[in-house]
Amino acid sequence: MGKEHRTTPRFDFGLKVVILKGGEAYFTKDISLRGCFLPTCQAFGLNDKVDLAIDVPGFGYVFVTGEARHLANGGTGIMFLSFKDLKAKEALEEFLNVVSLCEESSEDNGLRWLDA
């Protein structure tokens, strides 16, 4: 397996994601500002467009349009194409910054970060 080339860090964190067409709910295996992986979602074909609502703690639902870019292990990797508005993107970014700080703090203290 080759080295991953990511432009934004991803976090092993389970956030609730609702597929707007159909209303199915899933939890992310990992998430970044550029996308997420839904480990049990097999609802899409490669390159299918999808509208999502991501439940960001402390903010509420963030609405995103994405594209199924990776199908593997019974799940789907979604690349975020656009956020409904800048405030939504900023809310997810702020939340991920907090997660990052918590991970760094737990590593410094020899603790393991636990998903909420």
Secondary structure as the mmCIF struct_conf table of DSSP 4:
data_model
#
loop_
_struct_conf.conf_type_id
_struct_conf.id
_struct_conf.beg_label_comp_id
_struct_conf.beg_label_asym_id
_struct_conf.beg_label_seq_id
_struct_conf.end_label_comp_id
_struct_conf.end_label_asym_id
_struct_conf.end_label_seq_id
HELX_LH_PP_P HELX_LH_PP_P1 GLY A 2 GLU A 4
BEND BEND1 THR A 7 THR A 8
STRN STRN1 PHE A 11 PHE A 11
STRN STRN2 LYS A 16 ILE A 19
TURN_TY1_P TURN_TY1_P1 LEU A 20 GLY A 22
STRN STRN3 ALA A 25 PHE A 27
BEND BEND2 LYS A 29 LYS A 29
STRN STRN4 ASP A 30 ILE A 31
BEND BEND3 LEU A 33 ARG A 34
STRN STRN5 GLY A 35 LEU A 38
TURN_TY1_P TURN_TY1_P2 PRO A 39 THR A 40
TURN_TY1_P TURN_TY1_P3 LEU A 46 ASN A 47
STRN STRN6 LYS A 49 VAL A 56
TURN_TY1_P TURN_TY1_P4 PRO A 57 PHE A 59
STRN STRN7 GLY A 60 ALA A 72
TURN_TY1_P TURN_TY1_P5 ASN A 73 GLY A 74
STRN STRN8 GLY A 75 PHE A 83
BEND BEND4 LYS A 84 ASP A 85
HELX_RH_AL_P HELX_RH_AL_P1 LEU A 86 ASP A 108
TURN_TY1_P TURN_TY1_P6 ASN A 109 GLY A 110
HELX_LH_PP_P HELX_LH_PP_P2 LEU A 111 TRP A 113
#
